Amino acid sequence: MSDSVYRVTEVIGASPESWEAAAKHAVETAARTIRDLRIAEATRFDVTIKDGKVSEYRVRLGISFKYESDD
């Protein structure tokens, strides 16, 4: 087994439904252009408020992916 190197990038997902839906949307969107996603760590949760009510849930994720090796 060879050594591995990973990178963590930050993405923010948003959804009018829930934090879970926001996280799912963020991961699925990132997976379209980043291969070999490994782990997503939720680091911050917040909401957007409109007219005194929650209008959108937002979650910030640190998503890790593995660098491809030439070997």
PDB file of N, CA, C, O and CB in Angstrom:
ATOM      1  N   MET A   1       0.845  -1.186   0.000  1.00  0.00           N
ATOM      2  CA  MET A   1       0.000   0.000   0.000  1.00  0.00           C
ATOM      3  C   MET A   1       0.883   1.239   0.000  1.00  0.00           C
ATOM      4  O   MET A   1       1.826   1.330   0.786  1.00  0.00           O
ATOM      5  CB  MET A   1      -0.957   0.004   1.221  1.00  0.00           C
ATOM      6  N   SER A   2       0.587   2.185  -0.868  1.00  0.00           N
ATOM      7  CA  SER A   2       1.401   3.396  -0.947  1.00  0.00           C
ATOM      8  C   SER A   2       0.862   4.471  -0.011  1.00  0.00           C
ATOM      9  O   SER A   2      -0.280   4.410   0.445  1.00  0.00           O
ATOM     10  CB  SER A   2       1.444   3.921  -2.388  1.00  0.00           C
ATOM     11  N   ASP A   3       1.713   5.456   0.262  1.00  0.00           N
ATOM     12  CA  ASP A   3       1.284   6.586   1.077  1.00  0.00           C
ATOM     13  C   ASP A   3       0.240   7.391   0.316  1.00  0.00           C
ATOM     14  O   ASP A   3       0.234   7.399  -0.915  1.00  0.00           O
ATOM     15  CB  ASP A   3       2.489   7.478   1.465  1.00  0.00           C
ATOM     16  N   SER A   4      -0.631   8.059   1.034  1.00  0.00           N
ATOM     17  CA  SER A   4      -1.688   8.853   0.406  1.00  0.00           C
ATOM     18  C   SER A   4      -1.600  10.294   0.865  1.00  0.00           C
ATOM     19  O   SER A   4      -1.127  10.585   1.964  1.00  0.00           O
ATOM     20  CB  SER A   4      -3.077   8.275   0.731  1.00  0.00           C
ATOM     21  N   VAL A   5      -2.061  11.190   0.008  1.00  0.00           N
ATOM     22  CA  VAL A   5      -2.121  12.612   0.330  1.00  0.00           C
ATOM     23  C   VAL A   5      -3.542  13.083   0.048  1.00  0.00           C
ATOM     24  O   VAL A   5      -4.116  12.761  -0.992  1.00  0.00           O
ATOM     25  CB  VAL A   5      -1.066  13.441  -0.495  1.00  0.00           C
ATOM     26  N   TYR A   6      -4.100  13.842   0.974  1.00  0.00           N
ATOM     27  CA  TYR A   6      -5.461  14.338   0.850  1.00  0.00           C
ATOM     28  C   TYR A   6      -5.468  15.854   0.916  1.00  0.00           C
ATOM     29  O   TYR A   6      -4.588  16.469   1.519  1.00  0.00           O
ATOM     30  CB  TYR A   6      -6.358  13.747   1.943  1.00  0.00           C
ATOM     31  N   ARG A   7      -6.461  16.438   0.295  1.00  0.00           N
ATOM     32  CA  ARG A   7      -6.661  17.878   0.369  1.00  0.00           C
ATOM     33  C   ARG A   7      -8.045  18.115   0.960  1.00  0.00           C
ATOM     34  O   ARG A   7      -8.976  17.347   0.720  1.00  0.00           O
ATOM     35  CB  ARG A   7      -6.512  18.557  -1.043  1.00  0.00           C
ATOM     36  N   VAL A   8      -8.168  19.184   1.734  1.00  0.00           N
ATOM     37  CA  VAL A   8      -9.466  19.571   2.273  1.00  0.00           C
ATOM     38  C   VAL A   8      -9.837  20.910   1.654  1.00  0.00           C
ATOM     39  O   VAL A   8      -9.057  21.861   1.688  1.00  0.00           O
ATOM     40  CB  VAL A   8      -9.442  19.652   3.842  1.00  0.00           C
ATOM     41  N   THR A   9     -11.022  20.970   1.096  1.00  0.00           N
ATOM     42  CA  THR A   9     -11.525  22.207   0.525  1.00  0.00           C
ATOM     43  C   THR A   9     -12.853  22.541   1.191  1.00  0.00           C
ATOM     44  O   THR A   9     -13.575  21.643   1.626  1.00  0.00           O
ATOM     45  CB  THR A   9     -11.684  22.091  -1.020  1.00  0.00           C
ATOM     46  N   GLU A  10     -13.169  23.794   1.270  1.00  0.00           N
ATOM     47  CA  GLU A  10     -14.382  24.221   1.956  1.00  0.00           C
ATOM     48  C   GLU A  10     -15.474  24.555   0.949  1.00  0.00           C
ATOM     49  O   GLU A  10     -15.240  25.257  -0.035  1.00  0.00           O
ATOM     50  CB  GLU A  10     -14.096  25.431   2.855  1.00  0.00           C
ATOM     51  N   VAL A  11     -16.666  24.042   1.211  1.00  0.00           N
ATOM     52  CA  VAL A  11     -17.832  24.358   0.394  1.00  0.00           C
ATOM     53  C   VAL A  11     -18.983  24.730   1.319  1.00  0.00           C
ATOM     54  O   VAL A  11     -19.010  24.330   2.482  1.00  0.00           O
ATOM     55  CB  VAL A  11     -18.219  23.160  -0.530  1.00  0.00           C
ATOM     56  N   ILE A  12     -19.921  25.491   0.798  1.00  0.00           N
ATOM     57  CA  ILE A  12     -21.109  25.875   1.558  1.00  0.00           C
ATOM     58  C   ILE A  12     -22.329  25.440   0.776  1.00  0.00           C
ATOM     59  O   ILE A  12     -22.491  25.801  -0.389  1.00  0.00           O
ATOM     60  CB  ILE A  12     -21.143  27.409   1.839  1.00  0.00           C
ATOM     61  N   GLY A  13     -23.186  24.664   1.417  1.00  0.00           N
ATOM     62  CA  GLY A  13     -24.437  24.229   0.804  1.00  0.00           C
ATOM     63  C   GLY A  13     -25.595  24.980   1.421  1.00  0.00           C
ATOM     64  O   GLY A  13     -25.549  25.368   2.589  1.00  0.00           O
ATOM     65  N   ALA A  14     -26.637  25.184   0.626  1.00  0.00           N
ATOM     66  CA  ALA A  14     -27.826  25.896   1.117  1.00  0.00           C
ATOM     67  C   ALA A  14     -29.078  25.152   0.680  1.00  0.00           C
ATOM     68  O   ALA A  14     -29.114  24.547  -0.392  1.00  0.00           O
ATOM     69  CB  ALA A  14     -27.855  27.363   0.597  1.00  0.00           C
ATOM     70  N   SER A  15     -30.103  25.204   1.524  1.00  0.00           N
ATOM     71  CA  SER A  15     -31.378  24.572   1.214  1.00  0.00           C
ATOM     72  C   SER A  15     -32.490  25.253   2.010  1.00  0.00           C
ATOM     73  O   SER A  15     -32.274  25.649   3.155  1.00  0.00           O
ATOM     74  CB  SER A  15     -31.331  23.052   1.522  1.00  0.00           C
ATOM     75  N   PRO A  16     -33.668  25.390   1.420  1.00  0.00           N
ATOM     76  CA  PRO A  16     -34.797  25.921   2.178  1.00  0.00           C
ATOM     77  C   PRO A  16     -35.392  24.874   3.122  1.00  0.00           C
ATOM     78  O   PRO A  16     -36.237  25.210   3.952  1.00  0.00           O
ATOM     79  CB  PRO A  16     -35.870  26.430   1.226  1.00  0.00           C
ATOM     80  N   GLU A  17     -34.962  23.596   3.008  1.00  0.00           N
ATOM     81  CA  GLU A  17     -35.551  22.493   3.781  1.00  0.00           C
ATOM     82  C   GLU A  17     -34.881  22.233   5.125  1.00  0.00           C
ATOM     83  O   GLU A  17     -35.544  22.221   6.162  1.00  0.00           O
ATOM     84  CB  GLU A  17     -35.502  21.244   2.973  1.00  0.00           C
ATOM     85  N   SER A  18     -33.530  22.018   5.105  1.00  0.00           N
ATOM     86  CA  SER A  18     -32.832  21.609   6.329  1.00  0.00           C
ATOM     87  C   SER A  18     -31.326  21.696   6.131  1.00  0.00           C
ATOM     88  O   SER A  18     -30.839  21.870   5.014  1.00  0.00           O
ATOM     89  CB  SER A  18     -33.234  20.174   6.738  1.00  0.00           C
ATOM     90  N   TRP A  19     -30.586  21.569   7.259  1.00  0.00           N
ATOM     91  CA  TRP A  19     -29.128  21.517   7.175  1.00  0.00           C
ATOM     92  C   TRP A  19     -28.688  20.233   6.485  1.00  0.00           C
ATOM     93  O   TRP A  19     -27.715  20.233   5.730  1.00  0.00           O
ATOM     94  CB  TRP A  19     -28.498  21.616   8.578  1.00  0.00           C
ATOM     95  N   GLU A  20     -29.397  19.143   6.742  1.00  0.00           N
ATOM     96  CA  GLU A  20     -29.060  17.877   6.097  1.00  0.00           C
ATOM     97  C   GLU A  20     -29.186  17.982   4.574  1.00  0.00           C
ATOM     98  O   GLU A  20     -28.320  17.504   3.841  1.00  0.00           O
ATOM     99  CB  GLU A  20     -29.963  16.753   6.626  1.00  0.00           C
ATOM    100  N   ALA A  21     -30.258  18.603   4.109  1.00  0.00           N
ATOM    101  CA  ALA A  21     -30.445  18.782   2.664  1.00  0.00           C
ATOM    102  C   ALA A  21     -29.369  19.701   2.091  1.00  0.00           C
ATOM    103  O   ALA A  21     -28.893  19.489   0.976  1.00  0.00           O
ATOM    104  CB  ALA A  21     -31.845  19.356   2.365  1.00  0.00           C
ATOM    105  N   ALA A  22     -28.992  20.715   2.855  1.00  0.00           N
ATOM    106  CA  ALA A  22     -27.930  21.626   2.404  1.00  0.00           C
ATOM    107  C   ALA A  22     -26.602  20.884   2.273  1.00  0.00           C
ATOM    108  O   ALA A  22     -25.872  21.085   1.303  1.00  0.00           O
ATOM    109  CB  ALA A  22     -27.781  22.813   3.383  1.00  0.00           C
ATOM    110  N   ALA A  23     -26.286  20.026   3.247  1.00  0.00           N
ATOM    111  CA  ALA A  23     -25.041  19.253   3.202  1.00  0.00           C
ATOM    112  C   ALA A  23     -25.059  18.274   2.030  1.00  0.00           C
ATOM    113  O   ALA A  23     -24.064  18.136   1.319  1.00  0.00           O
ATOM    114  CB  ALA A  23     -24.826  18.494   4.528  1.00  0.00           C
ATOM    115  N   LYS A  24     -26.175  17.603   1.831  1.00  0.00           N
ATOM    116  CA  LYS A  24     -26.291  16.650   0.729  1.00  0.00           C
ATOM    117  C   LYS A  24     -26.102  17.351  -0.608  1.00  0.00           C
ATOM    118  O   LYS A  24     -25.403  16.845  -1.486  1.00  0.00           O
ATOM    119  CB  LYS A  24     -27.652  15.941   0.767  1.00  0.00           C
ATOM    120  N   HIS A  25     -26.716  18.499  -0.762  1.00  0.00           N
ATOM    121  CA  HIS A  25     -26.590  19.268  -2.008  1.00  0.00           C
ATOM    122  C   HIS A  25     -25.132  19.680  -2.243  1.00  0.00           C
ATOM    123  O   HIS A  25     -24.633  19.593  -3.365  1.00  0.00           O
ATOM    124  CB  HIS A  25     -27.500  20.523  -1.966  1.00  0.00           C
ATOM    125  N   ALA A  26     -24.455  20.126  -1.187  1.00  0.00           N
ATOM    126  CA  ALA A  26     -23.058  20.543  -1.314  1.00  0.00           C
ATOM    127  C   ALA A  26     -22.164  19.385  -1.738  1.00  0.00           C
ATOM    128  O   ALA A  26     -21.323  19.542  -2.623  1.00  0.00           O
ATOM    129  CB  ALA A  26     -22.559  21.128   0.003  1.00  0.00           C
ATOM    130  N   VAL A  27     -22.339  18.228  -1.114  1.00  0.00           N
ATOM    131  CA  VAL A  27     -21.516  17.059  -1.439  1.00  0.00           C
ATOM    132  C   VAL A  27     -21.791  16.591  -2.869  1.00  0.00           C
ATOM    133  O   VAL A  27     -20.860  16.329  -3.630  1.00  0.00           O
ATOM    134  CB  VAL A  27     -21.786  15.910  -0.438  1.00  0.00           C
ATOM    135  N   GLU A  28     -23.058  16.488  -3.228  1.00  0.00           N
ATOM    136  CA  GLU A  28     -23.400  16.004  -4.571  1.00  0.00           C
ATOM    137  C   GLU A  28     -22.922  16.963  -5.662  1.00  0.00           C
ATOM    138  O   GLU A  28     -22.512  16.529  -6.739  1.00  0.00           O
ATOM    139  CB  GLU A  28     -24.910  15.803  -4.687  1.00  0.00           C
ATOM    140  N   THR A  29     -22.976  18.258  -5.384  1.00  0.00           N
ATOM    141  CA  THR A  29     -22.485  19.234  -6.355  1.00  0.00           C
ATOM    142  C   THR A  29     -20.967  19.137  -6.486  1.00  0.00           C
ATOM    143  O   THR A  29     -20.443  19.137  -7.600  1.00  0.00           O
ATOM    144  CB  THR A  29     -22.898  20.662  -5.945  1.00  0.00           C
ATOM    145  N   ALA A  30     -20.256  19.054  -5.363  1.00  0.00           N
ATOM    146  CA  ALA A  30     -18.796  18.936  -5.396  1.00  0.00           C
ATOM    147  C   ALA A  30     -18.370  17.646  -6.106  1.00  0.00           C
ATOM    148  O   ALA A  30     -17.358  17.630  -6.807  1.00  0.00           O
ATOM    149  CB  ALA A  30     -18.221  18.970  -3.963  1.00  0.00           C
ATOM    150  N   ALA A  31     -19.133  16.575  -5.927  1.00  0.00           N
ATOM    151  CA  ALA A  31     -18.778  15.283  -6.525  1.00  0.00           C
ATOM    152  C   ALA A  31     -18.854  15.302  -8.056  1.00  0.00           C
ATOM    153  O   ALA A  31     -18.295  14.424  -8.713  1.00  0.00           O
ATOM    154  CB  ALA A  31     -19.695  14.195  -5.982  1.00  0.00           C
ATOM    155  N   ARG A  32     -19.535  16.285  -8.620  1.00  0.00           N
ATOM    156  CA  ARG A  32     -19.605  16.376 -10.079  1.00  0.00           C
ATOM    157  C   ARG A  32     -18.258  16.753 -10.695  1.00  0.00           C
ATOM    158  O   ARG A  32     -17.972  16.387 -11.835  1.00  0.00           O
ATOM    159  CB  ARG A  32     -20.659  17.394 -10.488  1.00  0.00           C
ATOM    160  N   THR A  33     -17.434  17.482  -9.945  1.00  0.00           N
ATOM    161  CA  THR A  33     -16.164  17.951 -10.508  1.00  0.00           C
ATOM    162  C   THR A  33     -14.927  17.492  -9.728  1.00  0.00           C
ATOM    163  O   THR A  33     -13.806  17.634 -10.216  1.00  0.00           O
ATOM    164  CB  THR A  33     -16.174  19.448 -10.570  1.00  0.00           C
ATOM    165  N   ILE A  34     -15.115  16.951  -8.540  1.00  0.00           N
ATOM    166  CA  ILE A  34     -13.982  16.474  -7.741  1.00  0.00           C
ATOM    167  C   ILE A  34     -14.129  14.971  -7.562  1.00  0.00           C
ATOM    168  O   ILE A  34     -15.147  14.493  -7.061  1.00  0.00           O
ATOM    169  CB  ILE A  34     -13.910  17.203  -6.350  1.00  0.00           C
ATOM    170  N   ARG A  35     -13.112  14.232  -7.972  1.00  0.00           N
ATOM    171  CA  ARG A  35     -13.155  12.773  -7.841  1.00  0.00           C
ATOM    172  C   ARG A  35     -12.643  12.329  -6.476  1.00  0.00           C
ATOM    173  O   ARG A  35     -11.873  13.025  -5.814  1.00  0.00           O
ATOM    174  CB  ARG A  35     -12.330  12.112  -8.950  1.00  0.00           C
ATOM    175  N   ASP A  36     -13.091  11.166  -6.087  1.00  0.00           N
ATOM    176  CA  ASP A  36     -12.589  10.466  -4.897  1.00  0.00           C
ATOM    177  C   ASP A  36     -12.797  11.252  -3.603  1.00  0.00           C
ATOM    178  O   ASP A  36     -11.894  11.337  -2.770  1.00  0.00           O
ATOM    179  CB  ASP A  36     -11.118  10.167  -5.067  1.00  0.00           C
ATOM    180  N   LEU A  37     -13.990  11.825  -3.440  1.00  0.00           N
ATOM    181  CA  LEU A  37     -14.318  12.486  -2.172  1.00  0.00           C
ATOM    182  C   LEU A  37     -14.291  11.445  -1.068  1.00  0.00           C
ATOM    183  O   LEU A  37     -14.709  10.306  -1.274  1.00  0.00           O
ATOM    184  CB  LEU A  37     -15.712  13.193  -2.238  1.00  0.00           C
ATOM    185  N   ARG A  38     -13.801  11.831   0.107  1.00  0.00           N
ATOM    186  CA  ARG A  38     -13.646  10.876   1.196  1.00  0.00           C
ATOM    187  C   ARG A  38     -14.514  11.201   2.405  1.00  0.00           C
ATOM    188  O   ARG A  38     -15.312  10.369   2.836  1.00  0.00           O
ATOM    189  CB  ARG A  38     -12.210  10.817   1.614  1.00  0.00           C
ATOM    190  N   ILE A  39     -14.367  12.387   2.949  1.00  0.00           N
ATOM    191  CA  ILE A  39     -15.050  12.751   4.187  1.00  0.00           C
ATOM    192  C   ILE A  39     -15.520  14.195   4.079  1.00  0.00           C
ATOM    193  O   ILE A  39     -14.838  15.043   3.503  1.00  0.00           O
ATOM    194  CB  ILE A  39     -14.120  12.559   5.423  1.00  0.00           C
ATOM    195  N   ALA A  40     -16.687  14.461   4.638  1.00  0.00           N
ATOM    196  CA  ALA A  40     -17.165  15.839   4.746  1.00  0.00           C
ATOM    197  C   ALA A  40     -17.421  16.119   6.230  1.00  0.00           C
ATOM    198  O   ALA A  40     -18.162  15.395   6.894  1.00  0.00           O
ATOM    199  CB  ALA A  40     -18.473  16.072   3.878  1.00  0.00           C
ATOM    200  N   GLU A  41     -16.802  17.168   6.724  1.00  0.00           N
ATOM    201  CA  GLU A  41     -16.962  17.551   8.128  1.00  0.00           C
ATOM    202  C   GLU A  41     -17.709  18.869   8.182  1.00  0.00           C
ATOM    203  O   GLU A  41     -17.247  19.874   7.642  1.00  0.00           O
ATOM    204  CB  GLU A  41     -15.582  17.661   8.852  1.00  0.00           C
ATOM    205  N   ALA A  42     -18.873  18.868   8.837  1.00  0.00           N
ATOM    206  CA  ALA A  42     -19.646  20.102   8.996  1.00  0.00           C
ATOM    207  C   ALA A  42     -18.952  20.961  10.045  1.00  0.00           C
ATOM    208  O   ALA A  42     -18.766  20.536  11.185  1.00  0.00           O
ATOM    209  CB  ALA A  42     -21.135  19.803   9.403  1.00  0.00           C
ATOM    210  N   THR A  43     -18.573  22.174   9.648  1.00  0.00           N
ATOM    211  CA  THR A  43     -17.819  23.041  10.559  1.00  0.00           C
ATOM    212  C   THR A  43     -18.617  24.258  11.031  1.00  0.00           C
ATOM    213  O   THR A  43     -18.239  24.914  12.002  1.00  0.00           O
ATOM    214  CB  THR A  43     -16.553  23.507   9.883  1.00  0.00           C
ATOM    215  N   ARG A  44     -19.718  24.555  10.344  1.00  0.00           N
ATOM    216  CA  ARG A  44     -20.512  25.727  10.746  1.00  0.00           C
ATOM    217  C   ARG A  44     -21.921  25.599  10.184  1.00  0.00           C
ATOM    218  O   ARG A  44     -22.116  25.166   9.048  1.00  0.00           O
ATOM    219  CB  ARG A  44     -19.847  27.051  10.256  1.00  0.00           C
ATOM    220  N   PHE A  45     -22.885  25.979  10.988  1.00  0.00           N
ATOM    221  CA  PHE A  45     -24.286  25.975  10.583  1.00  0.00           C
ATOM    222  C   PHE A  45     -24.846  27.376  10.783  1.00  0.00           C
ATOM    223  O   PHE A  45     -24.577  28.010  11.803  1.00  0.00           O
ATOM    224  CB  PHE A  45     -25.110  24.921  11.389  1.00  0.00           C
ATOM    225  N   ASP A  46     -25.622  27.866   9.818  1.00  0.00           N
ATOM    226  CA  ASP A  46     -26.321  29.132  10.018  1.00  0.00           C
ATOM    227  C   ASP A  46     -27.595  29.137   9.190  1.00  0.00           C
ATOM    228  O   ASP A  46     -27.824  28.242   8.376  1.00  0.00           O
ATOM    229  CB  ASP A  46     -25.417  30.335   9.641  1.00  0.00           C
ATOM    230  N   VAL A  47     -28.409  30.139   9.404  1.00  0.00           N
ATOM    231  CA  VAL A  47     -29.661  30.275   8.665  1.00  0.00           C
ATOM    232  C   VAL A  47     -29.782  31.687   8.130  1.00  0.00           C
ATOM    233  O   VAL A  47     -29.214  32.630   8.681  1.00  0.00           O
ATOM    234  CB  VAL A  47     -30.872  29.927   9.556  1.00  0.00           C
ATOM    235  N   THR A  48     -30.530  31.817   7.050  1.00  0.00           N
ATOM    236  CA  THR A  48     -30.883  33.115   6.508  1.00  0.00           C
ATOM    237  C   THR A  48     -32.295  33.415   6.995  1.00  0.00           C
ATOM    238  O   THR A  48     -33.170  32.550   6.948  1.00  0.00           O
ATOM    239  CB  THR A  48     -30.784  33.143   4.930  1.00  0.00           C
ATOM    240  N   ILE A  49     -32.516  34.642   7.463  1.00  0.00           N
ATOM    241  CA  ILE A  49     -33.813  35.021   8.015  1.00  0.00           C
ATOM    242  C   ILE A  49     -34.453  36.063   7.113  1.00  0.00           C
ATOM    243  O   ILE A  49     -33.822  37.042   6.717  1.00  0.00           O
ATOM    244  CB  ILE A  49     -33.670  35.561   9.463  1.00  0.00           C
ATOM    245  N   LYS A  50     -35.723  35.828   6.797  1.00  0.00           N
ATOM    246  CA  LYS A  50     -36.481  36.769   5.974  1.00  0.00           C
ATOM    247  C   LYS A  50     -37.853  36.970   6.617  1.00  0.00           C
ATOM    248  O   LYS A  50     -38.570  36.007   6.889  1.00  0.00           O
ATOM    249  CB  LYS A  50     -36.619  36.252   4.494  1.00  0.00           C
ATOM    250  N   ASP A  51     -38.202  38.215   6.853  1.00  0.00           N
ATOM    251  CA  ASP A  51     -39.488  38.542   7.486  1.00  0.00           C
ATOM    252  C   ASP A  51     -39.684  37.806   8.805  1.00  0.00           C
ATOM    253  O   ASP A  51     -40.787  37.354   9.112  1.00  0.00           O
ATOM    254  CB  ASP A  51     -40.634  38.209   6.544  1.00  0.00           C
ATOM    255  N   GLY A  52     -38.612  37.688   9.581  1.00  0.00           N
ATOM    256  CA  GLY A  52     -38.693  37.067  10.896  1.00  0.00           C
ATOM    257  C   GLY A  52     -38.773  35.553  10.891  1.00  0.00           C
ATOM    258  O   GLY A  52     -39.008  34.953  11.939  1.00  0.00           O
ATOM    259  N   LYS A  53     -38.585  34.913   9.734  1.00  0.00           N
ATOM    260  CA  LYS A  53     -38.655  33.459   9.644  1.00  0.00           C
ATOM    261  C   LYS A  53     -37.418  32.917   8.932  1.00  0.00           C
ATOM    262  O   LYS A  53     -36.804  33.597   8.110  1.00  0.00           O
ATOM    263  CB  LYS A  53     -39.939  33.020   8.907  1.00  0.00           C
ATOM    264  N   VAL A  54     -37.073  31.683   9.265  1.00  0.00           N
ATOM    265  CA  VAL A  54     -35.946  31.037   8.596  1.00  0.00           C
ATOM    266  C   VAL A  54     -36.334  30.781   7.144  1.00  0.00           C
ATOM    267  O   VAL A  54     -37.339  30.129   6.864  1.00  0.00           O
ATOM    268  CB  VAL A  54     -35.544  29.703   9.316  1.00  0.00           C
ATOM    269  N   SER A  55     -35.529  31.301   6.229  1.00  0.00           N
ATOM    270  CA  SER A  55     -35.817  31.106   4.806  1.00  0.00           C
ATOM    271  C   SER A  55     -34.835  30.130   4.149  1.00  0.00           C
ATOM    272  O   SER A  55     -35.129  29.559   3.099  1.00  0.00           O
ATOM    273  CB  SER A  55     -35.777  32.448   4.077  1.00  0.00           C
ATOM    274  N   GLU A  56     -33.669  29.944   4.774  1.00  0.00           N
ATOM    275  CA  GLU A  56     -32.670  29.059   4.174  1.00  0.00           C
ATOM    276  C   GLU A  56     -31.708  28.557   5.242  1.00  0.00           C
ATOM    277  O   GLU A  56     -31.282  29.309   6.118  1.00  0.00           O
ATOM    278  CB  GLU A  56     -31.897  29.784   3.051  1.00  0.00           C
ATOM    279  N   TYR A  57     -31.375  27.277   5.154  1.00  0.00           N
ATOM    280  CA  TYR A  57     -30.373  26.659   6.022  1.00  0.00           C
ATOM    281  C   TYR A  57     -29.069  26.578   5.241  1.00  0.00           C
ATOM    282  O   TYR A  57     -29.057  26.216   4.064  1.00  0.00           O
ATOM    283  CB  TYR A  57     -30.832  25.236   6.515  1.00  0.00           C
ATOM    284  N   ARG A  58     -27.967  26.922   5.913  1.00  0.00           N
ATOM    285  CA  ARG A  58     -26.660  26.849   5.262  1.00  0.00           C
ATOM    286  C   ARG A  58     -25.708  26.060   6.150  1.00  0.00           C
ATOM    287  O   ARG A  58     -25.716  26.195   7.374  1.00  0.00           O
ATOM    288  CB  ARG A  58     -26.095  28.272   4.972  1.00  0.00           C
ATOM    289  N   VAL A  59     -24.889  25.237   5.509  1.00  0.00           N
ATOM    290  CA  VAL A  59     -23.891  24.471   6.238  1.00  0.00           C
ATOM    291  C   VAL A  59     -22.558  24.591   5.509  1.00  0.00           C
ATOM    292  O   VAL A  59     -22.484  24.476   4.285  1.00  0.00           O
ATOM    293  CB  VAL A  59     -24.319  22.979   6.381  1.00  0.00           C
ATOM    294  N   ARG A  60     -21.525  24.821   6.280  1.00  0.00           N
ATOM    295  CA  ARG A  60     -20.165  24.897   5.736  1.00  0.00           C
ATOM    296  C   ARG A  60     -19.500  23.548   5.980  1.00  0.00           C
ATOM    297  O   ARG A  60     -19.495  23.042   7.103  1.00  0.00           O
ATOM    298  CB  ARG A  60     -19.335  26.073   6.393  1.00  0.00           C
ATOM    299  N   LEU A  61     -18.936  22.969   4.914  1.00  0.00           N
ATOM    300  CA  LEU A  61     -18.316  21.653   5.001  1.00  0.00           C
ATOM    301  C   LEU A  61     -16.855  21.710   4.588  1.00  0.00           C
ATOM    302  O   LEU A  61     -16.498  22.377   3.617  1.00  0.00           O
ATOM    303  CB  LEU A  61     -19.067  20.652   4.133  1.00  0.00           C
ATOM    304  N   GLY A  62     -16.025  21.015   5.322  1.00  0.00           N
ATOM    305  CA  GLY A  62     -14.659  20.752   4.888  1.00  0.00           C
ATOM    306  C   GLY A  62     -14.685  19.378   4.227  1.00  0.00           C
ATOM    307  O   GLY A  62     -14.878  18.371   4.907  1.00  0.00           O
ATOM    308  N   ILE A  63     -14.496  19.325   2.915  1.00  0.00           N
ATOM    309  CA  ILE A  63     -14.568  18.067   2.178  1.00  0.00           C
ATOM    310  C   ILE A  63     -13.155  17.646   1.785  1.00  0.00           C
ATOM    311  O   ILE A  63     -12.391  18.430   1.222  1.00  0.00           O
ATOM    312  CB  ILE A  63     -15.479  18.203   0.918  1.00  0.00           C
ATOM    313  N   SER A  64     -12.823  16.388   2.096  1.00  0.00           N
ATOM    314  CA  SER A  64     -11.487  15.903   1.731  1.00  0.00           C
ATOM    315  C   SER A  64     -11.572  14.984   0.524  1.00  0.00           C
ATOM    316  O   SER A  64     -12.540  14.249   0.332  1.00  0.00           O
ATOM    317  CB  SER A  64     -10.828  15.166   2.915  1.00  0.00           C
ATOM    318  N   PHE A  65     -10.521  15.055  -0.280  1.00  0.00           N
ATOM    319  CA  PHE A  65     -10.399  14.162  -1.420  1.00  0.00           C
ATOM    320  C   PHE A  65      -8.939  13.766  -1.572  1.00  0.00           C
ATOM    321  O   PHE A  65      -8.032  14.476  -1.138  1.00  0.00           O
ATOM    322  CB  PHE A  65     -10.936  14.827  -2.717  1.00  0.00           C
ATOM    323  N   LYS A  66      -8.741  12.623  -2.194  1.00  0.00           N
ATOM    324  CA  LYS A  66      -7.400  12.053  -2.328  1.00  0.00           C
ATOM    325  C   LYS A  66      -6.750  12.548  -3.615  1.00  0.00           C
ATOM    326  O   LYS A  66      -7.367  12.543  -4.680  1.00  0.00           O
ATOM    327  CB  LYS A  66      -7.455  10.506  -2.312  1.00  0.00           C
ATOM    328  N   TYR A  67      -5.500  12.974  -3.500  1.00  0.00           N
ATOM    329  CA  TYR A  67      -4.727  13.316  -4.691  1.00  0.00           C
ATOM    330  C   TYR A  67      -4.427  12.043  -5.455  1.00  0.00           C
ATOM    331  O   TYR A  67      -4.137  11.004  -4.862  1.00  0.00           O
ATOM    332  CB  TYR A  67      -3.413  14.063  -4.322  1.00  0.00           C
ATOM    333  N   GLU A  68      -4.498  12.127  -6.769  1.00  0.00           N
ATOM    334  CA  GLU A  68      -4.172  10.964  -7.596  1.00  0.00           C
ATOM    335  C   GLU A  68      -2.663  10.781  -7.648  1.00  0.00           C
ATOM    336  O   GLU A  68      -1.897  11.744  -7.685  1.00  0.00           O
ATOM    337  CB  GLU A  68      -4.750  11.120  -9.024  1.00  0.00           C
ATOM    338  N   SER A  69      -2.269   9.539  -7.651  1.00  0.00           N
ATOM    339  CA  SER A  69      -0.842   9.197  -7.668  1.00  0.00           C
ATOM    340  C   SER A  69      -0.450   8.716  -9.064  1.00  0.00           C
ATOM    341  O   SER A  69      -1.273   8.163  -9.794  1.00  0.00           O
ATOM    342  CB  SER A  69      -0.516   8.107  -6.603  1.00  0.00           C
ATOM    343  N   ASP A  70       0.806   8.931  -9.424  1.00  0.00           N
ATOM    344  CA  ASP A  70       1.313   8.467 -10.717  1.00  0.00           C
ATOM    345  C   ASP A  70       1.705   6.994 -10.671  1.00  0.00           C
ATOM    346  O   ASP A  70       1.898   6.381 -11.720  1.00  0.00           O
ATOM    347  CB  ASP A  70       2.511   9.308 -11.147  1.00  0.00           C
ATOM    348  N   ASP A  71       1.830   6.397  -9.439  1.00  0.00           N
ATOM    349  CA  ASP A  71       2.252   4.995  -9.376  1.00  0.00           C
ATOM    350  C   ASP A  71       1.087   4.059  -9.459  1.00  0.00           C
ATOM    351  O   ASP A  71       1.268   2.842  -9.419  1.00  0.00           O
ATOM    352  CB  ASP A  71       3.020   4.727  -8.112  1.00  0.00           C
TER     353      ASP A  71
END
